[in-house]
Amino acid sequence: MSTLQPKEAVIHSELKSAAIVVTYNHVPALHQFEKAIINRDIDFVIFIDNNSNAAILDELRRFSNMYKGKVVLQTNSWNLGLAKALNIGIELAKRLDCYWIYLLDHDANVSRQFFKEERNLFSQLARAGQKVGIVTCIVSNDPGYLGSKLWFRGEYAKVPHVITSGILTNLQILKENGGLDERLFVDFVDLEFTRRLTRSGYNVYRINRVLVVQDFGRTIQAISLLQRASLTLYRAYSGMMLSLGQGNVQRQIWPLYSLVRWKEMIRSSRNLRRWAVVRILIFIELFESYLLSEDAAYLRLIIGVLRNGNR
């Protein structure tokens, strides 16, 4: 057992908490953090900026100056990637004597109950004797589902892996498991971390409610009959995976990732399985782009990424 906190602290919901958000050329929904601080849902917000443009940095500095002592802004001279930036934020949270750690993407919009609900479930499960590593929620790219229970009757479910955004864990668990793998830039950071926790005997739990809404890349609505039919199948697949307890993402709208993101996914493919998964995802992207009548130049660029691989 780590000596970072006494054993009883695992179920102590009143310990200090911090939300860590990695920003890159995007201003988060600052009002939600303002409310969380005022309502004492969290103690600190830590922004780690990966070299955003001047306008973004000005907005983040303005907000951090408004809530000095509660909002921390760390600016990096270049884009360090998600894992490295999160580890920096975790170290800052440790210096602030925080125990609970929330991880959120910079485009995440959270429900009013998000912080308390996740912390309450973590404490509830720990009191029941469960070895909890992560509590998270369902993340959707449809704002209309925020707060929804979807079709679930149970309060929560055990799942094998979840995305980074929406995670609640603590410093004790992070210390015992070595933090996030900085060899990974953006993609697979979440899969690698959750898999490492489960292999260490920890459980990952998902609240069966949509408490976070965000885009997964650029989102596109269906227009034509063929697009609507394809989107219906896409939504059915997303719902089936949720029902089977495979993850925590509920996609109602097509997400189209940028070319830079696809290249990073290729570079992060460190074994055959990930290599195959990435290429399947790119083929799906090509199909969706075709259905959505994307620019032909965009299709050619994605095909180039697919062919070039890690070169």
Stockholm file with secondary structure:
# STOCKHOLM 1.0

chainA/1-311         MSTLQPKEAVIHSELKSAAIVVTYNHVPALHQFEKAIINRDIDFVIFIDNNSNAAILDELRRFSNMYKGKVVLQTNSWNLGLAKALNIGIELAKRLDCYWIYLLDHDANVSRQFFKEERNLFSQLARAGQKVGIVTCIVSNDPGYLGSKLWFRGEYAKVPHVITSGILTNLQILKENGGLDERLFVDFVDLEFTRRLTRSGYNVYRINRVLVVQDFGRTIQAISLLQRASLTLYRAYSGMMLSLGQGNVQRQIWPLYSLVRWKEMIRSSRNLRRWAVVRILIFIELFESYLLSEDAAYLRLIIGVLRNGNR
#=GR chainA/1-311 SS CCSSSCGGGGGCTTSCEEEEEEESSCCCCHHHHHHHHHTTSCSEEEEEECSCCHHHHHHHHHHHHHTTTTEEEEECSSCCCHHHHHHHHHHHHHHTTCCEEEEEETTCEECTTHHHHHHHHHHHHHHTTCCEEEEEEEEESCGGGTTCCTTCCSSEEEESCCCSTTEEEEHHHHHHTTSCCTTCCSTTHHHHHHHHHHHTTCEEEEEEEEEEECCSSEEECCCSHHHHHHHHHHHHHHHHHHHTTCCSEECCSEEECCHHHHHHHHHTCCSHHHHHHHHHHHHHHHHHHHHTTCCHHHHHHHHHHHHHTTC
#=GC SS_cons         CCSSSCGGGGGCTTSCEEEEEEESSCCCCHHHHHHHHHTTSCSEEEEEECSCCHHHHHHHHHHHHHTTTTEEEEECSSCCCHHHHHHHHHHHHHHTTCCEEEEEETTCEECTTHHHHHHHHHHHHHHTTCCEEEEEEEEESCGGGTTCCTTCCSSEEEESCCCSTTEEEEHHHHHHTTSCCTTCCSTTHHHHHHHHHHHTTCEEEEEEEEEEECCSSEEECCCSHHHHHHHHHHHHHHHHHHHTTCCSEECCSEEECCHHHHHHHHHTCCSHHHHHHHHHHHHHHHHHHHHTTCCHHHHHHHHHHHHHTTC
//
